[in-house]
Amino acid sequence: MQEIKNIKNLIDEILPSLPTNQRKVADFFLDNMHLLALLPIKEVAYQADVSQASIVRFAQLLGFRGYKELKQQISTSLRTQLSPTEQFQYAAAEKSKKIDTLKLISKSVVQNIEETVRSLDSKVFSSAIDRIMHAKQIYCLGLELSAQLAQLMTFMLRLYGYNAQTLSANFMHFREQIAFLSPSDLVIAFSFSPYSRETVEAVSHAHVLRIPIIAFTDKKTSPIREHADDCIEIQTDNIMFSNSLGPIAVILNAIVTELNFRDKNRTLFALRNIEDSIRDERYYLYR
C-alpha cells in the first residue's frame, strides 16, 4: 500500500508541470490506480484518450522503465500489502465507476495468458514434458485451490493413459506420503500465493530424496522454485484475492496436447478407449 501512496504522491508533485497529454494520463492513474494491476496498456491508452507511447513516457517520468514495470509494482503491492477484505473494498469502489466487469476480467485473463506464454522458457516446458513421459508414477499435489488443480492435472494425464494420481492430505501429510516415492517417480506440485507451508515442505523433502519435481507457481520469489527441477511460472493477477484460473488452464492444456503429439500411439489408443466408453448408453445420454 505504501508503494501505491508513493506513486500517487509523485504524480501529485509533477502534475502542475505536465503537458496536456501527460496530465490526462496522470488524472487517469490517480482515479484508477488499483485497476492498473489488471488493465493492459491498450486499454489504459483508450480510456485516458492518449497514445500508448504517452503511457510509457509517463511511467518513465515516475522512475519506471515502462508501463509493464509500473503495473507489476502495483500488482505486487496489492497482493502483499492488502488483505482480501481491503482488495474487495477497492474493487467495489472502482466498480461504482460503471466499469464493465466482464470486459475488464476477460482482458486481464488474456493479458495474463499472453505474458505467461511470452515469458515461458521453451526448454523448461520441453523438459517438463520429457519428465512426464518417462515417469513410472506421477503424483500431483497442492492444497486449497491448488488441490483442485492437482486433481485436474491427474484427470488430464489419466485420460491419455499416464499413471497419475493425486496425493490427498486428508489422512496423511504430504511429507509422509512422499517418503514412499522413488527417483523413478515424478511429483507435480501446484503452489500459488499465498503459499502453503505443507506443500513447500513436501516438495523440499522430495528434492532431498532425489525425486524429480515439476512445480507450477506464480512468482520468481515463490519458495517452491528452489526445490523444483522444472518450474513453470504462470501470471495469475486478479482483482480479487484468488488467482486467475484462465492462464493455468491454458498451460495445463498445452502440456497434455504436447504429450499427445509426442506419443501418438498412446494418444490413439486412449482416444479409441474414450470413443468406446462414450458410446455406452449405461453411462452417457444422447438425444
Backbone as numpy.savetxt, mean C-alpha at the origin, in Angstrom:
# Nx Ny Nz CAx CAy CAz Cx Cy Cz
1.73 16.88 12.87 0.90 18.09 12.87 1.76 19.35 12.87
2.90 19.31 13.57 3.79 20.46 13.63 4.34 20.80 12.26
4.64 19.75 11.45 5.15 19.98 10.10 4.14 20.75 9.26
2.87 20.38 9.38 1.83 21.06 8.62 1.69 22.51 9.08
1.77 22.73 10.39 1.73 24.10 10.92 2.91 24.91 10.39
4.08 24.29 10.33 5.27 24.99 9.83 5.09 25.39 8.37
4.51 24.49 7.58 4.28 24.81 6.16 3.29 25.96 6.04
2.23 25.91 6.84 1.24 26.99 6.80 1.86 28.32 7.22
2.69 28.31 8.25 3.34 29.54 8.71 4.26 30.11 7.64
4.96 29.22 6.93 5.86 29.67 5.86 5.07 30.29 4.72
3.93 29.69 4.39 3.08 30.26 3.34 2.58 31.64 3.74
2.18 31.77 5.00 1.72 33.08 5.49 2.81 34.14 5.37
4.06 33.73 5.61 5.18 34.67 5.56 5.45 35.18 4.14
5.37 34.28 3.17 5.72 34.66 1.79 4.52 35.16 0.99
3.32 35.00 1.53 2.10 35.35 0.80 2.08 36.78 0.25
2.45 37.78 1.03 2.35 39.16 0.52 3.22 39.44 -0.71
4.30 38.72 -0.86 5.23 38.98 -1.96 5.00 38.11 -3.19
3.97 37.27 -3.16 3.75 36.32 -4.25 3.03 36.97 -5.43
3.38 36.58 -6.66 2.61 37.03 -7.83 1.25 36.36 -7.85
0.38 36.78 -8.76 -1.01 36.33 -8.77 -1.16 34.82 -8.83
-0.44 34.17 -9.77 -0.57 32.73 -9.92 -0.14 31.97 -8.66
0.98 32.40 -8.09 1.48 31.77 -6.89 0.56 32.02 -5.70
-0.10 33.18 -5.69 -1.05 33.48 -4.61 -2.26 32.53 -4.70
-2.66 32.20 -5.92 -3.75 31.22 -6.10 -3.36 29.87 -5.49
-2.12 29.47 -5.75 -1.64 28.20 -5.20 -1.61 28.26 -3.68
-1.10 29.38 -3.16 -0.99 29.54 -1.70 -2.37 29.47 -1.05
-3.34 30.13 -1.64 -4.70 30.11 -1.09 -5.27 28.70 -1.09
-5.03 27.98 -2.19 -5.55 26.61 -2.27 -4.89 25.73 -1.22
-3.57 25.87 -1.06 -2.84 25.08 -0.07 -3.34 25.35 1.34
-3.54 26.61 1.67 -3.99 26.96 3.01 -5.39 26.43 3.30
-6.25 26.43 2.28 -7.63 25.99 2.46 -7.77 24.47 2.43
-6.80 23.77 1.80 -6.96 22.33 1.57 -5.72 21.53 1.97
-5.00 22.01 2.97 -3.71 21.40 3.33 -3.84 19.90 3.58
-4.89 19.47 4.26 -5.00 18.06 4.64 -5.50 17.19 3.50
-5.93 17.82 2.39 -6.30 17.03 1.22 -5.11 16.81 0.29
-4.05 17.58 0.46 -2.89 17.46 -0.43 -2.25 16.09 -0.34
-2.45 15.39 0.78 -1.90 14.04 0.92 -2.55 13.08 -0.07
-3.70 13.46 -0.63 -4.42 12.59 -1.55 -4.44 13.10 -2.98
-4.39 14.40 -3.16 -4.60 14.97 -4.48 -3.38 14.87 -5.39
-3.53 14.36 -6.62 -2.43 14.39 -7.58 -2.23 15.82 -8.07
-1.06 16.08 -8.61 -0.72 17.45 -9.02 -1.68 17.98 -10.08
-2.17 17.11 -10.96 -3.11 17.55 -12.00 -4.38 18.12 -11.37
-4.86 17.45 -10.32 -6.09 17.89 -9.67 -5.87 19.20 -8.91
-4.71 19.34 -8.28 -4.41 20.59 -7.57 -4.35 21.75 -8.56
-3.68 21.52 -9.69 -3.56 22.56 -10.71 -4.94 22.96 -11.24
-5.78 21.94 -11.46 -7.13 22.21 -11.98 -7.95 23.01 -10.98
-7.94 22.58 -9.71 -8.76 23.25 -8.70 -8.24 24.63 -8.36
-6.92 24.81 -8.42 -6.35 26.12 -8.12 -6.34 27.03 -9.35
-6.69 26.48 -10.51 -6.73 27.23 -11.78 -5.36 27.79 -12.15
-4.34 26.94 -12.04 -2.98 27.32 -12.42 -2.34 26.13 -13.16
-1.14 26.32 -13.66 -0.44 25.24 -14.34 0.24 24.31 -13.33
0.57 23.10 -13.78 1.29 22.17 -12.91 2.68 22.72 -12.57
3.27 23.46 -13.51 4.58 24.06 -13.27 4.51 25.05 -12.11
3.38 25.76 -12.00 3.21 26.72 -10.90 3.17 26.00 -9.56
2.56 24.82 -9.54 2.49 24.02 -8.32 3.89 23.59 -7.90
4.67 23.11 -8.88 6.03 22.66 -8.59 6.88 23.81 -8.07
6.78 24.97 -8.73 7.57 26.14 -8.31 7.20 26.59 -6.90
5.91 26.51 -6.58 5.47 26.91 -5.25 6.03 25.95 -4.19
6.01 24.67 -4.48 6.57 23.69 -3.55 8.06 23.97 -3.34
8.74 24.36 -4.40 10.17 24.68 -4.29 10.40 25.94 -3.46
9.47 26.89 -3.56 9.56 28.09 -2.73 9.49 27.74 -1.24
8.79 26.64 -0.94 8.65 26.21 0.44 9.82 25.35 0.92
10.76 25.12 0.01 11.95 24.36 0.40 11.95 22.90 0.00
10.97 22.48 -0.79 10.90 21.09 -1.25 11.41 21.00 -2.68
11.80 19.79 -3.08 12.31 19.60 -4.44 11.19 19.68 -5.47
9.98 19.42 -5.03 8.83 19.48 -5.92 7.57 19.14 -5.16
6.45 19.06 -5.88 5.16 18.79 -5.24 5.14 17.40 -4.59
5.77 16.43 -5.26 5.75 15.07 -4.73 6.35 15.00 -3.32
7.49 15.68 -3.13 8.14 15.65 -1.81 7.27 16.36 -0.77
6.66 17.46 -1.15 5.75 18.17 -0.24 4.58 17.29 0.14
3.99 16.63 -0.84 2.85 15.75 -0.61 3.21 14.60 0.34
4.38 14.03 0.14 4.84 12.93 1.00 5.04 13.40 2.43
5.55 14.63 2.59 5.78 15.18 3.92 4.45 15.37 4.67
3.46 15.88 3.96 2.15 16.09 4.57 1.51 14.74 4.92
1.61 13.78 4.01 1.05 12.45 4.24 1.68 11.80 5.47
3.01 11.88 5.58 3.72 11.30 6.71 3.30 11.97 8.01
3.16 13.28 7.97 2.77 14.03 9.15 1.38 13.62 9.62
0.47 13.46 8.68 -0.89 13.05 9.03 -0.90 11.66 9.64
-0.12 10.75 9.04 -0.11 9.36 9.51 0.50 9.23 10.90
1.58 9.97 11.15 2.34 9.76 12.38 1.89 10.64 13.54
1.21 11.74 13.25 0.93 12.69 14.31 -0.55 12.89 14.61
-1.42 12.39 13.75 -2.84 12.54 14.01 -3.45 11.21 14.42
-4.29 11.23 15.42 -5.01 10.03 15.82 -6.09 9.76 14.77
-6.65 8.54 14.74 -7.74 8.25 13.80 -8.90 9.23 13.94
-9.21 9.62 15.18 -10.31 10.58 15.40 -9.99 11.92 14.78
-8.76 12.39 14.97 -8.37 13.68 14.41 -8.36 13.63 12.89
-7.89 12.51 12.32 -7.89 12.37 10.86 -9.31 12.48 10.32
-10.25 11.84 11.00 -11.63 11.89 10.53 -12.20 13.30 10.67
-11.86 13.97 11.76 -12.36 15.33 11.95 -11.90 16.26 10.83
-10.63 16.12 10.45 -10.12 16.92 9.33 -10.81 16.53 8.02
-10.97 15.23 7.81 -11.62 14.77 6.59 -13.06 15.28 6.52
-13.77 15.24 7.65 -15.15 15.72 7.70 -15.23 17.21 7.43
-14.24 17.95 7.93 -14.21 19.40 7.70 -14.01 19.70 6.21
-13.14 18.93 5.56 -12.91 19.13 4.14 -14.13 18.71 3.33
-14.82 17.66 3.78 -16.00 17.18 3.07 -17.08 18.23 3.02
-17.15 19.08 4.04 -18.16 20.13 4.07 -17.98 21.15 2.96
-16.85 21.08 2.27 -16.57 22.02 1.17 -17.10 21.50 -0.17
-18.03 20.54 -0.12 -18.70 20.01 -1.31 -17.75 19.25 -2.23
-16.77 18.59 -1.70 -15.83 17.82 -2.51 -16.48 16.49 -2.86
-16.30 16.03 -4.10 -16.83 14.76 -4.57 -15.98 13.63 -3.99
-16.49 12.96 -2.98 -15.72 11.93 -2.26 -15.31 10.79 -3.18
-16.23 10.32 -4.01 -15.93 9.19 -4.89 -14.78 9.53 -5.83
-14.83 10.70 -6.44 -13.76 11.10 -7.35 -12.45 11.30 -6.61
-12.53 11.88 -5.42 -11.32 12.13 -4.63 -10.62 10.82 -4.29
-11.39 9.85 -3.78 -10.79 8.59 -3.37 -10.31 7.78 -4.57
-11.09 7.78 -5.65 -10.68 7.01 -6.83 -9.40 7.58 -7.42
-9.26 8.89 -7.44 -8.02 9.50 -7.94 -6.85 9.17 -7.03
-7.12 9.13 -5.72 -6.07 8.78 -4.77 -5.60 7.35 -4.98
-6.55 6.43 -5.20 -6.19 5.02 -5.43 -5.37 4.89 -6.70
-5.79 5.56 -7.75 -5.05 5.51 -9.01 -3.63 6.04 -8.82
-3.51 7.13 -8.09 -2.19 7.70 -7.84 -1.33 6.74 -7.01
-1.93 6.11 -6.01 -1.20 5.12 -5.22 -0.69 3.98 -6.10
-1.54 3.50 -7.00 -1.16 2.42 -7.89 -0.01 2.84 -8.81
-0.15 4.03 -9.40 0.88 4.52 -10.32 2.21 4.69 -9.62
2.20 5.24 -8.41 3.45 5.45 -7.68 4.05 4.12 -7.25
3.21 3.17 -6.87 3.71 1.85 -6.47 4.38 1.15 -7.65
3.73 1.18 -8.80 4.29 0.54 -10.00 5.58 1.23 -10.43
5.58 2.57 -10.35 6.76 3.32 -10.76 7.98 3.00 -9.90
7.76 2.86 -8.61 8.89 2.68 -7.69 9.25 1.22 -7.43
8.44 0.29 -7.92 8.68 -1.13 -7.65 9.90 -1.63 -8.43
10.83 -2.22 -7.73 12.04 -2.76 -8.34 11.69 -4.06 -9.06
11.90 -4.11 -10.38 11.53 -5.29 -11.16 12.33 -6.52 -10.74
13.56 -6.31 -10.25 14.37 -7.43 -9.79 13.78 -8.04 -8.52
13.30 -7.20 -7.62 12.66 -7.69 -6.40 11.38 -8.44 -6.75
10.61 -7.89 -7.66 9.36 -8.53 -8.10 9.67 -9.91 -8.68
10.66 -9.99 -9.56 11.03 -11.25 -10.20 11.55 -12.26 -9.18
12.33 -11.77 -8.23 12.87 -12.65 -7.19 11.74 -13.23 -6.34
10.74 -12.42 -6.04 9.60 -12.90 -5.25 8.86 -14.00 -6.01
8.71 -13.82 -7.31 8.05 -14.84 -8.13 8.84 -16.15 -8.07
10.16 -16.07 -8.20 11.00 -17.27 -8.14 10.85 -17.99 -6.81
10.83 -17.22 -5.72 10.71 -17.85 -4.40 9.38 -18.59 -4.25
8.32 -18.01 -4.76 7.01 -18.67 -4.67 7.01 -19.96 -5.49
7.58 -19.90 -6.69 7.56 -21.06 -7.57 8.37 -22.23 -7.01
9.42 -21.94 -6.24 10.32 -22.99 -5.77 10.08 -23.39 -4.31
9.12 -22.75 -3.65 8.87 -23.08 -2.24 8.14 -24.41 -2.11
8.56 -25.19 -1.13 7.89 -26.46 -0.85 6.52 -26.20 -0.24
6.47 -25.29 0.71 5.22 -24.91 1.38 5.25 -23.41 1.61
4.13 -22.75 1.39 4.05 -21.30 1.53 3.12 -20.96 2.70
3.61 -20.11 3.60 2.82 -19.70 4.77 2.62 -18.18 4.72
1.36 -17.76 4.67 1.02 -16.34 4.62 0.55 -15.89 6.00
0.99 -14.71 6.41 0.61 -14.25 7.75 0.43 -12.74 7.81
-0.34 -12.32 8.79 -0.60 -10.91 9.06 -1.66 -10.81 10.13
-1.81 -9.64 10.72 -2.83 -9.43 11.74 -3.76 -8.29 11.33
-4.98 -8.33 11.87 -6.01 -7.34 11.58 -6.25 -7.28 10.07
-6.18 -6.12 9.44 -6.41 -6.03 7.99 -5.45 -6.93 7.24
-4.21 -6.99 7.69 -3.20 -7.82 7.02 -3.54 -9.30 7.09
-4.31 -9.72 8.08 -4.75 -11.11 8.16 -5.66 -11.43 6.98
-6.51 -10.48 6.61 -7.40 -10.68 5.46 -6.59 -10.73 4.16
-5.54 -9.93 4.09 -4.67 -9.94 2.90 -3.92 -11.27 2.81
-3.50 -11.79 3.96 -2.82 -13.10 3.97 -3.77 -14.19 3.48
-5.03 -14.12 3.88 -6.01 -15.10 3.42 -6.26 -14.96 1.92
-6.31 -13.73 1.44 -6.51 -13.49 0.01 -5.34 -14.06 -0.80
-4.12 -13.83 -0.32 -2.94 -14.34 -1.00 -2.96 -15.86 -1.03
-3.34 -16.47 0.09 -3.43 -17.93 0.18 -4.45 -18.46 -0.82
-5.62 -17.83 -0.87 -6.66 -18.25 -1.80 -6.18 -18.18 -3.25
-5.55 -17.06 -3.61 -5.10 -16.88 -5.00 -4.02 -17.90 -5.38
-3.14 -18.22 -4.44 -2.09 -19.20 -4.73 -2.67 -20.62 -4.82
-3.53 -20.97 -3.89 -4.11 -22.32 -3.89 -4.99 -22.55 -5.12
-5.62 -21.49 -5.58 -6.48 -21.60 -6.76 -5.71 -22.15 -7.95
-4.42 -21.82 -8.01 -3.59 -22.27 -9.13 -2.58 -23.34 -8.72
-2.90 -24.08 -7.67 -2.17 -25.28 -7.36 -0.94 -25.12 -6.49
-0.74 -23.95 -5.87 0.41 -23.77 -4.99 0.07 -24.23 -3.59
1.03 -24.84 -2.94 0.82 -25.40 -1.60 0.94 -24.29 -0.56
-0.16 -23.56 -0.38 -0.15 -22.37 0.49 -1.19 -22.50 1.59
-0.90 -21.90 2.72 -1.87 -21.84 3.81 -1.63 -20.58 4.62
-2.66 -20.16 5.36 -2.59 -18.97 6.19 -2.30 -19.35 7.64
-1.32 -18.71 8.24 -1.06 -18.93 9.66 -2.08 -18.12 10.47
-2.70 -18.78 11.43 -3.68 -18.11 12.29 -3.07 -17.90 13.67
-3.35 -16.75 14.25 -2.85 -16.44 15.59 -3.89 -16.76 16.66
-4.93 -17.51 16.29 -6.02 -17.79 17.24 -5.60 -18.72 18.36
-4.71 -19.68 18.04 -4.37 -20.70 19.03 -2.89 -20.69 19.43
-2.04 -20.29 18.52 -0.60 -20.22 18.80 -0.05 -18.92 18.23
0.95 -18.35 18.89 1.60 -17.17 18.35 2.31 -17.52 17.05
2.44 -16.53 16.18 3.14 -16.76 14.91 4.54 -17.33 15.15
5.23 -16.76 16.11 6.61 -17.18 16.37 6.68 -18.68 16.70
5.71 -19.17 17.45 5.69 -20.59 17.81 5.45 -21.47 16.58
4.63 -21.00 15.67 4.35 -21.76 14.45 5.54 -21.72 13.49
6.22 -20.58 13.45 7.39 -20.43 12.57 8.47 -21.45 12.93
8.54 -21.83 14.19 9.57 -22.76 14.65 9.50 -24.11 13.94
8.34 -24.46 13.38 8.17 -25.75 12.72 8.48 -25.68 11.21
8.82 -24.51 10.71 9.09 -24.35 9.28 10.55 -24.69 8.97
10.84 -24.88 7.69 12.20 -25.20 7.26 12.64 -24.25 6.16
13.93 -24.20 5.87 14.44 -23.30 4.82 13.89 -23.59 3.42
13.27 -24.74 3.23 12.66 -25.03 1.93 11.26 -24.43 1.80
10.75 -23.88 2.91 9.44 -23.23 2.91 9.58 -21.74 2.59
8.47 -21.05 2.58 8.46 -19.62 2.30 7.43 -18.94 3.19
7.82 -17.81 3.77 6.89 -16.98 4.54 6.55 -15.74 3.71
5.26 -15.48 3.56 4.79 -14.24 2.93 4.08 -13.44 4.01
4.64 -12.29 4.37 4.12 -11.50 5.48 3.57 -10.16 5.01
2.45 -9.76 5.61 1.83 -8.46 5.32 1.93 -7.61 6.57
2.52 -6.43 6.44 2.71 -5.55 7.59 2.59 -4.10 7.15
1.42 -3.50 7.44 1.15 -2.11 7.08 0.91 -1.30 8.34
1.20 -0.02 8.26 1.06 0.87 9.41 -0.37 0.89 9.92
-0.56 0.79 11.26 0.42 0.64 12.34 0.93 -0.81 12.40
2.23 -0.97 12.57 2.87 -2.27 12.42 2.68 -3.15 13.65
2.24 -4.39 13.42 2.03 -5.34 14.51 3.37 -5.87 15.00
3.60 -5.77 16.30 4.83 -6.29 16.89 4.93 -7.81 16.67
3.81 -8.52 16.80 3.85 -9.97 16.66 4.28 -10.39 15.25
3.79 -9.68 14.25 4.17 -10.00 12.87 5.65 -9.78 12.65
6.16 -8.64 13.11 7.58 -8.32 12.92 8.46 -9.33 13.65
8.08 -9.68 14.88 8.89 -10.64 15.65 8.86 -12.03 15.00
7.73 -12.41 14.42 7.64 -13.71 13.75 8.55 -13.74 12.53
8.54 -12.67 11.76 9.38 -12.60 10.56 10.86 -12.56 10.95
11.16 -11.85 12.03 12.54 -11.82 12.53 13.01 -13.22 12.90
12.14 -13.99 13.54 12.49 -15.36 13.94 12.68 -16.24 12.70
11.81 -16.06 11.70 11.95 -16.81 10.45 13.28 -16.50 9.77
13.70 -15.25 9.85 14.98 -14.84 9.27 16.14 -15.54 9.97
16.07 -15.64 11.29 17.11 -16.33 12.06 17.18 -17.81 11.66
16.02 -18.40 11.36 15.95 -19.81 10.97 16.26 -20.02 9.49
16.64 -18.94 8.80 17.00 -18.97 7.37 15.83 -19.41 6.48
14.63 -19.04 6.89 13.45 -19.31 6.07 13.24 -18.10 5.15
13.14 -18.30 3.85 12.95 -17.17 2.92 11.68 -16.38 3.25
11.76 -15.07 3.07 10.64 -14.19 3.45 10.36 -13.18 2.35
9.10 -13.09 1.97 8.61 -11.99 1.12 7.73 -11.11 2.00
8.01 -9.82 2.04 7.22 -8.91 2.87 6.53 -7.87 2.01
5.28 -7.60 2.33 4.52 -6.51 1.72 4.31 -5.45 2.79
4.74 -4.23 2.51 4.62 -3.16 3.50 4.45 -1.83 2.79
4.42 -0.73 3.55 4.06 0.56 2.95 5.12 1.64 3.07
6.18 1.42 3.83 7.16 2.49 4.03 8.58 1.93 4.02
9.52 2.79 3.60 10.93 2.39 3.65 11.40 2.21 5.09
10.72 2.85 6.02 11.10 2.76 7.43 10.36 1.63 8.16
9.57 0.84 7.45 8.82 -0.24 8.06 9.77 -1.22 8.75
9.48 -1.61 9.99 10.40 -2.49 10.74 10.55 -3.88 10.17
9.66 -4.29 9.28 9.74 -5.63 8.73 10.78 -5.73 7.61
11.16 -4.61 7.04 12.04 -4.61 5.87 13.38 -5.29 6.14
13.97 -5.04 7.29 15.31 -5.54 7.55 15.37 -7.06 7.67
14.23 -7.71 7.84 14.21 -9.16 8.00 13.82 -9.89 6.71
13.34 -9.15 5.70 12.80 -9.78 4.50 13.87 -9.97 3.42
13.76 -11.07 2.69 14.64 -11.28 1.53 14.19 -10.43 0.36
12.89 -10.37 0.16 12.30 -9.51 -0.87 11.21 -8.68 -0.22
11.32 -7.36 -0.32 10.33 -6.47 0.29 9.66 -5.65 -0.81
8.37 -5.78 -0.92 7.59 -5.05 -1.92 6.84 -3.92 -1.23
7.25 -2.70 -1.55 6.65 -1.52 -0.93 5.46 -1.05 -1.75
4.32 -0.88 -1.08 3.08 -0.48 -1.74 2.58 0.82 -1.11
2.34 1.83 -1.92 1.82 3.10 -1.40 0.34 2.94 -1.11
-0.04 3.18 0.15 -1.44 2.95 0.57 -2.05 4.18 1.22
-1.65 5.38 0.79 -2.17 6.61 1.39 -3.70 6.64 1.31
-4.31 7.07 2.40 -5.76 7.11 2.47 -6.16 8.26 3.37
-7.31 8.85 3.09 -7.77 9.98 3.90 -8.20 9.52 5.28
-8.56 8.24 5.40 -8.93 7.67 6.69 -7.73 6.95 7.28
-7.92 6.38 8.48 -6.82 5.74 9.19 -6.38 4.44 8.51
-7.33 3.73 7.91 -7.01 2.45 7.28 -6.21 2.66 6.00
-5.51 1.59 5.58 -4.73 1.65 4.35 -5.63 1.46 3.14
-5.26 2.10 2.04 -5.99 1.93 0.79 -5.71 0.54 0.23
-6.76 -0.22 -0.08 -6.61 -1.61 -0.50 -6.35 -1.77 -2.00
-6.76 -0.79 -2.80 -6.64 -0.91 -4.25 -5.24 -1.26 -4.74
-4.21 -0.53 -4.31 -2.85 -0.82 -4.78 -2.37 -2.21 -4.36
-2.77 -2.66 -3.17 -2.36 -3.99 -2.70 -2.96 -5.06 -3.59
-4.25 -4.92 -3.91 -4.93 -5.90 -4.76 -4.28 -5.97 -6.13
-3.88 -4.83 -6.66 -3.23 -4.80 -7.99 -1.92 -5.59 -7.96
-1.11 -5.38 -6.93 0.18 -6.07 -6.85 -0.01 -7.57 -6.66
-0.93 -7.98 -5.81 -1.18 -9.41 -5.62 -1.67 -10.06 -6.91
-2.55 -9.37 -7.62 -3.05 -9.88 -8.89 -1.92 -9.99 -9.91
-1.01 -9.01 -9.92 0.12 -9.04 -10.84 1.04 -10.22 -10.54
1.25 -10.49 -9.26 2.11 -11.61 -8.87 1.53 -12.94 -9.34
0.25 -13.15 -9.08 -0.38 -14.41 -9.47 -0.43 -14.54 -11.00
-0.68 -13.45 -11.68 -0.69 -13.48 -13.15 0.68 -13.84 -13.71
1.73 -13.25 -13.13 3.08 -13.57 -13.58 3.41 -15.03 -13.29
2.99 -15.54 -12.15 3.18 -16.96 -11.85 2.51 -17.83 -12.92
1.33 -17.45 -13.32 0.60 -18.22 -14.33 1.32 -18.21 -15.68
1.87 -17.06 -16.05 2.59 -16.98 -17.32 3.88 -17.81 -17.28
4.54 -17.84 -16.13 5.81 -18.55 -16.03 5.64 -20.07 -15.98
4.53 -20.51 -15.41 4.28 -21.95 -15.30 2.96 -22.27 -15.98
2.98 -22.33 -17.30 1.75 -22.47 -18.07 1.09 -23.83 -17.84
1.89 -24.88 -17.67 1.31 -26.20 -17.47 0.51 -26.27 -16.17
1.09 -25.72 -15.10 0.37 -25.69 -13.83 -0.93 -24.90 -13.97
-0.84 -23.77 -14.67 -2.00 -22.90 -14.84 -3.11 -23.59 -15.62
-2.74 -24.26 -16.73 -3.74 -24.96 -17.55 -4.40 -26.08 -16.76
-3.62 -26.80 -15.97 -4.17 -27.87 -15.14 -5.17 -27.30 -14.13
-4.79 -26.18 -13.51 -5.67 -25.54 -12.52 -6.94 -25.02 -13.17
-6.81 -24.41 -14.35 -7.98 -23.86 -15.03 -8.97 -24.96 -15.43
-8.44 -26.10 -15.85 -9.33 -27.22 -16.19 -10.10 -27.69 -14.95
-9.41 -27.74 -13.82 -10.08 -28.13 -12.57 -11.15 -27.12 -12.19
-10.82 -25.83 -12.36 -11.80 -24.77 -12.04 -13.02 -24.90 -12.94
-12.79 -25.11 -14.23 -13.90 -25.25 -15.18 -14.79 -26.44 -14.83
-14.17 -27.55 -14.45 -14.95 -28.74 -14.07 -15.79 -28.47 -12.82
-15.19 -27.78 -11.85 -15.90 -27.57 -10.58 -17.07 -26.61 -10.73
-16.91 -25.57 -11.54 -18.00 -24.59 -11.66 -19.17 -25.12 -12.48
-18.97 -26.25 -13.16 -20.08 -26.89 -13.89 -20.94 -27.75 -12.97
-20.45 -27.98 -11.76 -21.17 -28.83 -10.81 -22.32 -28.04 -10.18
-23.54 -28.38 -10.58 -24.71 -27.61 -10.14 -25.05 -27.83 -8.68
-24.34 -28.77 -8.01 -24.54 -28.91 -6.57 -23.98 -27.72 -5.80
-23.04 -27.01 -6.45 -22.37 -25.92 -5.75 -22.58 -24.55 -6.40
-22.89 -24.53 -7.68 -23.02 -23.26 -8.39 -24.36 -23.18 -9.09
-24.93 -21.97 -9.13 -26.23 -21.74 -9.74 -26.06 -21.05 -11.08
-26.91 -21.44 -12.03 -26.90 -20.81 -13.35 -28.33 -20.45 -13.73
-28.45 -19.39 -14.45 -29.78 -18.95 -14.91 -29.80 -18.93 -16.44
